[in-house]
């Protein structure tokens, strides 16, 4: 009876929290404040944020420091081996749960000549004309009417300054409505995410207590192409292996030594071809070991509203690799990719030479069930099974004269994958929270294809992590003409409001 009463009280507490959220017309309030929000976004995006430009990065830090302090957050600028880490904290109760939010403040480098605007760090507002071409419109138009399909173009407009503005806006709304946070909040802004988070990762042990939390929410990356609210429960990792194969000791004239000096490019082509069959499946022994997709997992993958025919059409391919039956299934397996091949000649034009060396650069995308070192060992064993003497250095003359096939490999076990159980407490809580806010279940992605460089932080801090991506998929992330759809900004603010209002 006592336990039943406790459960009833917990349910009432949970419902009361959701009732407060439901009773507030956030859509109307966001619409009313949207011009000011867009001006703030414009102001932040106007500060260049390439990590190599420390002076401007610190201007970004100054901007967000002021913004979070105005919301009564305690701000710390944590020293690292390189650029600092920005940490904002608000404690509501020492005994309450804590969520650590991760975002990043830096953006990719730019080549201004490839942008369709004068300055990638001077954001412009655009709408599509009847031919689907994005045309610049005057910022003054946001004062009278805002089309959710308009977009703001500028470096980091989406990745990752839009989520920062979404979070700040949500916190400001809660402050104005005098709605208190239900749990302790910590917010990390990484200043070097685009360059592998070197500074942040170097501080994991030093500031482990500062970063300590019960759950981690990563606000980075694009939502599903439908732009519906999305939860992503993991990401793939990445390991790399470089393979060099040798011919003669020096490059040779193809007229003098053609038909005599072996060309290592052909040897490399045979070796690489031996790693996959004609359907695209990796045939390296044990490469897919440990991967099982049970009925529940297959149902989870099937609920993602991908149009696989359209994906193939957009890629310009008639048929995908035969690894998974769908795009989502394919992401559940480790992949083997050749990302670059080069010979010794790198100058302009072509030469009639037989190269003395060819190097192939491969990457292996990892899933939670696979280990980077183990996967690379499988690749090495496969190379040996093809008759190669495998070295970790260049061969010496006695080895060249004795062995027909010699390969030098260098490996990096890289970054592991992570995946949080969809039925974990935080997984269920986020799903219910967003469902209540939007009237429909969010799209749930079991594993996204890319790699989040902060995965080691998830492992060291030992906390369940979920990615809440909010920007539009077609934002040209890392490319010229990066953009954010305004409709995604408003939806992202509402997602942040829902998450910040939930009871743990």
Secondary structure as UniProt FT lines:
FT   HELIX           2..23
FT   HELIX           26..45
FT   TURN            51..52
FT   HELIX           54..69
FT   TURN            70..72
FT   STRAND          74..78
FT   STRAND          85..90
FT   TURN            94..95
FT   STRAND          98..104
FT   HELIX           112..114
FT   TURN            120..121
FT   STRAND          124..128
FT   TURN            130..131
FT   STRAND          134..137
FT   HELIX           139..143
FT   TURN            148..149
FT   STRAND          151..153
FT   TURN            155..160
FT   HELIX           161..176
FT   TURN            177..178
FT   STRAND          184..190
FT   HELIX           193..195
FT   TURN            196..197
FT   HELIX           198..201
FT   TURN            202..207
FT   HELIX           208..211
FT   STRAND          215..218
FT   TURN            225..226
FT   STRAND          230..232
FT   STRAND          234..235
FT   STRAND          237..246
FT   STRAND          252..253
FT   HELIX           254..257
FT   TURN            258..260
FT   HELIX           264..273
FT   TURN            274..275
FT   TURN            278..279
FT   TURN            285..290
FT   HELIX           295..302
FT   HELIX           308..315
FT   HELIX           327..330
FT   TURN            331..332
FT   STRAND          335..343
FT   STRAND          353..354
FT   STRAND          357..366
FT   TURN            368..369
FT   HELIX           372..385
FT   TURN            386..387
FT   STRAND          389..391
FT   HELIX           397..402
FT   STRAND          406..415
FT   STRAND          418..419
FT   TURN            422..423
FT   HELIX           425..438
FT   STRAND          443..445
FT   TURN            453..454
FT   HELIX           455..461
FT   STRAND          464..467
FT   TURN            473..474
FT   TURN            477..478
FT   TURN            480..481
FT   STRAND          483..485
FT   HELIX           486..501
//
